[in-house]
């Protein structure tokens, strides 16, 4: 349901194969995604 809504809104999404709390199980990937978002908007 969430994927459909994001797609319908034209949003860019990234999926990480992880447990429920991706920021705890893959903190490096979360940091990478944040840095990518900052670069894309600056």
C-alpha positions, 0 to 999 in steps of 0.5 A: 500500500505504501509503495503504491501511494509513493509511486502515485505521488511521483516520489523517489523511494529507496528500499533497504532489505532490513529489519523494521528499524533500518536505522539501527540495522544499517546505519551506514546506508541511512547516512548514505541516503541522507547525504544523497538527499542533501546533494540532490537538493543543494 
